[in-house]
Structure formats: C-alpha cells, structure tokens
Amino acid sequence: MGTQILMFTLLALLAPKFTFSSPVPDPELIVQEVNEKINASRRNLGFLSCGTGNPIDDCWRCDPNWEKNRQRLADCAIGFGKHATGGRDGKIYVVTDSGDHAVNPKPGTLRYGVIQNEPLWIIFAQDMVIRLKQELMVNSFKTIDGRGASVHIAGGPCITVQYVTNVIIHGLNIHDCKQGGNAYVRDSPDHYGWRTVSDGDGVSIFGGSHVWVDHCSLSNCRDGLIDAIHGSTAITISNNYLTHHNKVMLLGHSDSYKQDKNMQVTIAFNHFGEGLVQRMPRCRHGYFHVVNNDYTHWEMYAIGGSASPTINSQGNRFLAPDREDSKEVTKHEDAPEGEWKRWNWRSEGDLMLNGAFFTLSGAGASSNYAKASSLSARPSSLVGTITGGSGSLNCRKGKRC
C-alpha cells in the first residue's frame, strides 16, 4: 500500500501543470486547495530539501545544477501568487546590453525582452547596472531572473506590471528609483503609448494578477518599494530584503476604490530591515496573509491599514524600536475606533520583542480569515533561519545557490 501511494504521488508530480491565467480563480477554491496541499507533495518527499524550513528555498536552492534548471523555480512558489508561471513555458532570453530606449529598444536589452508577447525566461549575461529611461512595462508571462549575476535596476524609473498576468521577478537589486513619464513608452512589439508621470515605485503592480516577487533587495525609492493597486490580486511577496525607505509597501489604491476588495496578497519570509519607517504593509479592503517575516526596524509602525482589510499575521518576529511611542506593531488608519474595532486583524504565534504589541480587532475566528490564509505558518522561533537568505543571492554556476 505504501508503495502504491508513493507511485501515485510521483505520477501526480510528473503530470503537466495546469497554467492559470486570467481570470483569477475563486478565492474559496484557492483556500480549499491550499488547505489540502500546502505545497506538500514534492517538498514532503524531500526533493532537493535543504532543511531550512523555507519551502521556496528548499525547493530549488541546494540544486548545484540550478542554472540548467532555471525554469523549475516557477514550480516553487507559495501563497496567493503560487500559480504565477512567468516565462516557465517559453524560451530563455539573455540580456547582454545594459542600455535602454523607451520606444525602440534594441535586441539584447532588458526592455526588448520584457515587452515581447510570448513567454520568456529572462536572464543576464553578466553583472550590470541598468538605468532605465522610463518605466519598464512588463508584458504577461515573463520571468526576470537575476540569479548568477549582480543585477541592479537603479537610478531611473523602475518596474511596472500593469494589466498583465503571470510575472515573476527574482534576484534583482532594485533601488534609488525615480519618477518617469510625460513620455512615450513601449509595452509590446506592436504598441507604445504616452505615459503620464509615474510614482517612482520599485515595483508597481497596477491591475496585475498572478505576480511573484522573490529574493529581491529593495531600498530608497521615491514612493513605494512594492505597491499593488487597482484590482491587483493573486500576489506573493517573499524572501525580499527591504531597507532604508519610508512608505515601504502599499496594497490597495484608496479607501474609495472598492475594486480592491478581492485583493489577496501573501507577504512571507521577508526581512524588513534597517532604515524603514512605515507600511510593511499598509492594506486596504482585501485579504492579506503576513507570515514568518522578520521585522527588525520600524520608526512609526509595521502593519497598518484602512477600509476594513482582513489581516492575518502569523509566526512573525517583531522587534520594536527603543522609542516608547513606537512600540505598537499596528496602525488602524483613517477611521474612528468604533469603526476599526470591527476590522478583522489577528495575530497568531507572533513573537513580540522589546515591548512590541499588536492591537487586535474584529472577530478573532471570523470566516474572513479563510480568504486571508495562503500557507501554513512555521513557528516564529524559526524566523531567523527562514529569512536568513532574504534578498538577492550570490548564485554561481555549478554551486548551490
């Protein structure tokens, strides 16, 4: 019987993976699938398991042949964005030229790759700093994979994921992002259009779905490091190292923009590090799973929100600053206490250090938390190990990453 079960499981793993694209699957079906599987089959069988407790890293990082198996990364995602295939089913495209032209990009440049209509897995021939002239408008079914090189997107406008689906951004250093706009920008081989002034985000997700941002190092941008607005959903933000920034992460456009009410975002295994002030994240309307992150710095607050978002905080480590007026993890914004007390915010298994405290609200057992649950939390005592490799990685050919 045990042999039959193992064979059945292995056959299931070898079966073709169904590619999700728009529309976004029903949230209840996602929750049911997560509760049944929790990414268990492959990882529990010990495929490439490194034993870190980080299910993404244990899926691929200890493979010395990762460079030959790059597209396998797409099968390692977790959380609400776990069906983001990126360019898994397409060709490899190699960036050889760090230059940029917003309307007529040259073959070999990053912009030329990301605007193509077909799936592409985009890698880099060598270390490079890319100073974009305008926002990088990423088309659907693209992976930008910085492994094996030190790649910096810096000093100009940065990455925009607008009204597209199935995008993976991995292993980049994204910093010092500026505003762009009042210019023509190409977003596909057969279309370019006029862009008004951008916010200056590191990664801007605008009406995007099935998006995964993993193992990036982000800092010091004009607006947000990672923002998701205007009906974006099915997003995972994982294993990133975020530093030196004020308004870190905005999830939800405005209190009046009700289209964000179905947004689902997983924020997992990130290290919120030195020089951060607030919005880790700031949420509106939707469903947010904040799980196994390490918060070592904030000046104002860590997690905030308005417009009745559901926030499920599990297994995080919160180290409060020494200032007595900044010990609170949470901030209920733009509403009187009589209103925000009904918002469903809970803390389960979080480790509170140096006087940190989380202000609970709403019904602790509300059914809304099912829509804000995307994976099983590990104990907060393991957060240091789980997040120890956050940010961009120093991966080299022929060696474990």
Residue pairs with C-beta under 8 A, 6 or more apart in sequence:
6 45
9 41
9 45
10 45
12 41
13 41
13 42
13 45
17 75
17 85
19 83
19 85
19 89
19 166
20 83
20 85
20 166
20 210
21 140
21 165
21 166
21 210
22 165
22 209
24 209
24 210
24 233
24 234
24 262
25 83
25 234
27 262
27 264
27 287
27 371
28 370
28 371
30 80
30 264
30 374
31 370
31 371
31 373
34 373
34 374
34 375
35 373
38 375
38 376
39 55
39 78
39 82
39 375
42 59
42 75
43 49
43 55
43 58
43 59
47 59
48 58
48 59
48 60
48 61
48 62
48 63
49 58
49 62
50 57
50 58
50 61
50 62
50 400
51 58
52 58
52 61
52 385
52 386
52 388
52 389
53 378
53 382
53 385
53 386
54 239
54 269
54 385
54 386
54 387
54 389
55 76
55 78
55 375
56 76
56 77
56 78
56 214
56 238
56 239
56 269
57 239
57 389
59 75
59 76
60 66
60 69
60 72
60 73
60 76
60 401
61 389
61 393
61 400
61 401
62 400
62 401
63 69
63 72
63 400
63 401
64 398
64 399
64 400
65 398
66 72
66 147
66 395
66 400
66 401
67 147
67 148
67 395
67 397
67 398
70 92
70 121
70 123
70 145
70 147
71 87
71 88
71 121
71 143
73 143
73 145
73 168
73 170
74 84
74 85
74 86
74 88
74 143
74 168
75 88
77 83
77 84
77 168
77 212
77 214
77 236
78 236
78 238
78 266
78 268
78 374
78 375
79 236
79 238
79 266
79 268
79 289
79 374
79 375
80 233
80 234
80 235
80 236
80 264
80 265
80 266
80 289
80 374
81 210
81 211
81 212
81 234
81 235
81 236
81 237
81 265
81 266
82 212
82 236
82 374
83 210
83 234
84 166
84 167
84 168
84 210
84 211
84 212
84 234
84 236
85 119
85 141
85 166
85 168
85 210
86 119
86 121
86 141
86 142
86 143
86 166
86 167
86 168
86 212
87 93
87 119
87 120
87 121
87 122
87 141
87 142
87 143
87 168
88 119
88 121
88 143
89 119
89 141
90 118
90 119
90 120
90 121
90 141
91 118
91 119
91 120
91 121
92 120
92 121
92 123
93 113
93 116
93 120
93 121
93 122
93 123
94 108
94 122
94 123
94 124
94 125
95 108
95 109
95 110
95 113
95 122
95 123
95 124
95 125
95 128
96 108
96 125
97 106
97 108
97 109
98 109
98 110
98 128
98 129
98 130
98 131
99 106
99 109
100 109
100 110
100 111
100 130
100 131
100 132
100 133
100 156
101 109
101 111
101 133
102 111
102 133
102 134
102 183
102 184
102 185
102 186
102 192
103 184
103 185
103 186
103 192
104 186
105 111
105 112
105 115
105 186
106 112
110 122
110 130
110 136
110 144
111 132
111 136
111 186
113 120
113 122
113 142
114 120
114 122
114 136
114 137
114 138
114 139
114 142
114 144
115 137
115 138
115 139
115 186
115 187
115 188
115 189
116 139
116 142
116 188
116 189
117 139
117 188
117 189
118 141
119 141
119 142
119 166
120 141
120 142
120 143
121 143
121 145
122 142
122 143
122 144
122 145
123 145
123 146
123 147
123 148
123 149
124 146
124 148
124 149
124 151
125 149
126 149
127 149
127 150
127 151
128 149
128 150
128 151
128 152
129 152
129 154
129 155
130 151
130 152
130 153
130 154
131 154
131 155
131 156
132 153
132 156
132 157
132 158
132 180
133 156
133 157
133 180
133 183
134 156
134 157
134 180
134 181
134 183
134 185
134 195
135 157
135 158
135 159
135 160
135 180
135 181
135 185
135 195
135 198
135 204
136 153
136 157
136 158
136 159
136 160
137 160
137 162
137 185
137 186
137 187
138 144
138 159
138 160
138 161
138 164
138 167
139 164
139 187
139 188
140 164
140 165
140 166
140 167
141 165
141 166
141 167
142 166
142 167
142 168
143 167
143 168
143 169
143 170
144 159
144 168
144 169
144 170
144 172
145 168
145 170
145 171
146 170
146 171
146 172
146 173
146 216
146 392
147 170
147 171
147 393
147 395
147 401
148 395
148 396
148 397
150 173
150 392
150 394
151 171
151 172
151 173
151 392
152 172
152 173
152 174
152 175
153 159
153 172
153 173
153 174
153 175
153 177
154 173
154 174
154 175
154 176
154 177
155 176
155 178
156 177
156 178
156 180
157 177
157 178
157 179
157 180
157 181
157 198
157 200
158 174
158 177
158 200
158 201
158 202
158 203
158 204
158 221
159 169
159 174
159 202
159 203
159 204
160 198
160 201
160 203
160 204
160 206
161 167
161 203
161 204
161 205
161 206
161 208
161 211
162 187
162 204
162 205
162 206
162 207
162 208
163 206
163 207
163 208
164 208
165 208
165 209
165 210
165 211
166 210
166 211
167 208
167 210
167 211
167 212
168 211
168 212
168 214
169 203
169 211
169 212
169 213
169 214
169 216
170 212
170 213
170 214
170 215
170 216
171 214
171 215
171 216
171 392
171 393
171 395
172 216
172 217
172 392
173 216
173 217
173 218
173 392
174 202
174 203
174 216
174 217
174 218
174 221
174 225
175 202
175 217
175 218
175 219
175 220
175 221
176 219
176 220
176 221
177 200
177 201
177 202
177 221
177 222
178 200
178 222
179 197
179 198
179 199
179 200
179 222
180 195
180 197
180 198
180 200
181 195
181 196
181 197
181 198
182 195
182 196
182 197
183 194
183 195
184 192
184 193
184 194
184 195
185 192
185 193
185 195
186 192
187 193
198 204
199 222
199 223
199 224
199 227
200 221
200 222
200 223
201 221
201 222
201 223
201 224
201 225
201 226
201 227
202 218
202 221
202 224
202 225
202 226
203 213
203 216
203 218
203 225
203 226
203 227
204 224
204 227
204 229
205 211
205 226
205 227
205 228
205 229
205 232
205 235
206 229
206 230
206 232
207 230
207 231
207 232
208 228
208 232
208 235
209 232
209 233
209 234
209 235
210 234
210 235
211 228
211 232
211 234
211 235
211 236
212 235
212 236
212 238
213 226
213 235
213 236
213 237
213 238
213 240
214 236
214 238
214 239
214 240
215 238
215 239
215 240
215 389
215 390
215 391
215 392
215 393
216 240
216 241
216 391
216 392
217 240
217 241
217 242
217 243
217 391
217 392
218 225
218 226
218 240
218 241
218 242
218 243
218 245
219 225
219 242
219 243
219 244
219 245
219 275
220 244
220 245
221 245
223 247
224 247
224 248
224 249
224 250
224 279
225 242
225 245
225 248
225 249
226 237
226 240
226 248
226 249
227 249
227 250
227 251
228 235
228 250
228 251
228 252
228 263
228 265
229 250
229 251
229 252
229 253
229 257
229 260
230 253
230 257
230 259
230 260
231 259
231 260
231 262
231 263
232 260
232 263
233 262
233 263
233 264
233 265
233 286
234 264
235 263
235 264
235 265
235 266
236 265
236 266
236 268
236 374
237 249
237 265
237 266
237 267
237 268
237 270
238 266
238 267
238 268
238 269
238 270
239 268
239 269
239 270
239 387
239 389
239 390
239 391
240 270
240 271
240 390
240 391
241 270
241 271
241 273
241 390
241 391
241 392
242 248
242 249
242 270
242 271
242 272
242 273
242 276
242 280
243 273
243 274
243 275
243 276
244 274
244 275
244 276
245 275
245 276
245 277
246 276
246 277
246 278
247 277
247 278
247 279
247 282
248 272
248 276
248 277
248 278
248 279
248 280
248 281
249 267
249 279
249 280
249 281
249 282
250 279
250 281
250 282
251 263
251 265
251 281
251 282
251 283
251 284
251 286
251 288
251 309
252 260
252 263
252 282
252 283
252 284
252 285
252 286
252 305
252 307
252 309
253 259
253 260
253 284
254 284
255 284
255 306
255 307
255 334
257 284
257 285
258 285
260 284
260 285
260 286
261 285
261 286
262 286
262 287
263 285
263 286
263 287
263 288
264 286
264 287
264 288
264 289
264 371
264 372
264 374
265 281
265 283
265 286
265 287
265 288
265 289
266 289
266 291
266 374
266 375
267 281
267 288
267 289
267 290
267 291
267 293
268 289
268 290
268 291
268 292
268 293
268 374
268 375
269 291
269 292
269 293
269 386
269 387
269 390
270 293
270 294
270 387
270 390
271 293
271 294
271 296
271 387
271 390
271 391
272 280
272 293
272 294
272 295
272 296
272 297
272 298
272 302
273 296
273 297
274 296
274 297
275 297
276 297
276 298
276 299
277 298
277 299
277 300
278 298
278 299
278 300
278 301
278 302
278 304
278 331
279 304
280 295
280 298
280 302
280 303
281 288
281 290
281 303
281 304
282 303
282 304
282 305
282 306
282 333
283 303
283 304
283 305
283 309
283 311
284 305
284 306
284 307
284 309
285 307
285 308
285 309
286 309
286 310
287 309
287 310
287 312
287 368
287 371
287 372
288 305
288 309
288 310
288 311
288 312
288 372
289 312
289 314
289 372
289 373
289 374
289 375
290 303
290 311
290 312
290 313
290 314
290 316
291 312
291 313
291 314
291 315
291 316
291 374
291 375
291 377
292 314
292 315
292 316
292 377
292 378
292 380
292 382
292 383
292 386
292 387
293 316
293 317
293 383
293 387
294 316
294 317
294 383
294 384
294 387
294 390
295 302
295 316
295 317
295 318
295 319
295 329
296 319
297 319
297 321
298 320
298 321
298 326
299 321
299 323
299 326
300 326
300 331
301 326
301 328
301 329
301 330
301 331
302 318
302 329
302 330
303 311
303 313
303 329
303 330
303 331
303 358
304 330
304 331
304 332
304 333
305 311
305 331
305 332
305 333
305 343
305 345
306 332
306 333
306 334
306 335
307 334
308 342
308 343
308 344
309 343
310 343
310 344
310 345
310 362
310 366
310 368
310 369
310 371
310 372
311 343
311 344
311 345
311 346
311 372
312 346
312 348
312 369
312 372
312 373
313 329
313 345
313 346
313 347
313 348
313 350
313 358
314 347
314 348
314 349
314 350
314 377
315 348
315 349
315 350
315 377
315 378
315 379
315 380
315 383
316 350
316 351
316 380
316 383
317 350
317 351
317 353
317 380
317 383
317 384
318 329
318 350
318 351
318 352
318 353
318 356
318 358
319 353
319 354
319 356
320 326
320 327
320 329
320 352
320 353
320 354
320 355
320 356
320 357
321 327
321 354
322 354
324 355
327 354
327 355
327 356
327 357
328 356
328 357
328 358
328 359
329 347
329 350
329 352
329 356
329 357
329 358
329 359
330 345
330 358
330 359
332 340
332 343
332 345
332 359
332 361
335 343
340 361
341 361
341 362
342 361
342 362
343 361
343 362
344 361
344 362
344 363
344 366
344 368
344 369
344 372
345 358
345 359
345 360
345 361
345 362
346 360
346 362
346 364
346 369
347 358
347 360
348 377
349 377
349 379
349 380
350 358
350 380
351 380
351 381
351 383
352 358
362 368
378 386
393 401
395 401
